[in-house]
Amino acid sequence: MAEGIIKEALQQFVGELDIAEVEKQRLLTMTPQNYIGQTIGLARNIRIQ
């Protein structure tokens, strides 16, 4: 049974990345509620036939 990604595992993964600390903090503050990426732009380009 899939368990998904747990918070602690994600924090450890991000902490081990070879990137600037400010970028690590930015990644750790992202949630589905505050990050939608390119979703709006992609949705606007949907062509219904």
Residue frames relative to the residue before (quaternion, step in Angstrom):
aa qw qx qy qz dx dy dz
M 1.0000 0.0000 0.0000 0.0000 0.00 0.00 0.00
A 0.4284 -0.7101 0.5005 0.2486 3.58 -0.82 0.99
E 0.2570 -0.7890 0.5439 0.1248 3.54 -0.93 0.92
G 0.4556 -0.6683 0.4719 0.3509 3.60 1.15 -0.36
I 0.6053 -0.5379 0.4378 0.3906 3.52 -1.29 -0.25
I 0.2382 -0.7691 0.5743 0.1482 3.55 -0.74 1.00
K 0.6655 -0.5530 0.3447 0.3639 3.53 -1.14 0.75
E 0.6754 0.5132 -0.3018 0.4353 3.58 0.87 -0.93
A 0.6507 0.5108 -0.3133 0.4664 3.59 1.00 -0.80
L 0.6431 0.5109 -0.3164 0.4747 3.57 1.01 -0.80
Q 0.6475 0.5178 -0.3168 0.4607 3.58 0.94 -0.85
Q 0.6519 0.5022 -0.3144 0.4733 3.58 0.97 -0.81
F 0.6421 0.5302 -0.3190 0.4526 3.57 0.92 -0.92
V 0.6862 0.4705 -0.2858 0.4755 3.59 0.80 -1.00
G 0.6414 0.5478 -0.3217 0.4302 3.59 0.98 -0.82
E 0.7084 0.4545 -0.2522 0.4775 3.57 1.13 -0.61
L 0.4819 0.6716 -0.4423 0.3481 3.59 1.22 -0.10
D 0.3979 -0.7025 0.5419 0.2337 3.56 -1.13 0.70
I 0.4308 0.6542 -0.4908 0.3815 3.54 0.53 1.28
A 0.6822 -0.4847 0.3521 0.4192 3.55 -1.27 0.30
E 0.6107 -0.5823 0.4014 0.3562 3.55 -1.12 0.74
V 0.6253 0.5459 -0.3445 0.4385 3.60 0.99 -0.75
E 0.6576 0.4921 -0.3066 0.4811 3.59 1.06 -0.71
K 0.5977 0.5415 -0.3602 0.4688 3.58 1.07 -0.64
Q 0.6668 0.4978 -0.3029 0.4646 3.57 0.91 -0.89
R 0.6232 0.5337 -0.3373 0.4615 3.58 1.03 -0.76
L 0.6611 0.5020 -0.3046 0.4670 3.59 0.93 -0.86
L 0.6851 0.5010 -0.2907 0.4417 3.57 0.93 -0.86
T 0.6782 0.4746 -0.3056 0.4706 3.61 1.14 -0.42
M 0.5256 0.6386 -0.4166 0.3773 3.61 1.23 -0.18
T 0.0205 0.7583 -0.6512 0.0217 3.52 -1.11 0.82
P 0.6478 -0.4941 0.3739 0.4432 3.61 -1.16 0.24
Q 0.6515 0.5355 -0.3169 0.4340 3.58 1.11 -0.60
N 0.7948 0.2968 -0.1723 0.5006 3.62 1.04 -0.59
Y 0.7338 0.3203 -0.2369 0.5503 3.59 1.22 0.15
I 0.0177 0.8087 -0.5869 0.0348 3.54 -0.65 1.09
G 0.3919 -0.7655 0.4513 0.2383 3.56 1.30 0.15
Q 0.7964 -0.2790 0.2386 0.4806 3.53 -0.92 -0.96
T 0.2766 0.8210 -0.4717 0.1640 3.57 1.26 0.19
I 0.6734 0.4981 -0.3125 0.4481 3.59 0.81 -0.94
G 0.6793 0.4907 -0.2919 0.4610 3.58 0.86 -0.92
L 0.6553 0.5000 -0.3122 0.4724 3.56 0.97 -0.81
A 0.6479 0.5223 -0.3204 0.4526 3.58 0.95 -0.84
R 0.6510 0.5256 -0.3169 0.4468 3.59 1.01 -0.76
N 0.6945 0.4737 -0.2691 0.4700 3.58 1.18 -0.50
I 0.4324 0.6919 -0.4689 0.3382 3.60 1.24 0.12
R 0.1518 -0.7797 0.6046 0.0591 3.54 -0.86 1.00
I 0.1749 -0.7795 0.5952 0.0860 3.57 -0.61 1.12
Q 0.1708 -0.8135 0.5526 0.0603 3.53 -0.74 1.07
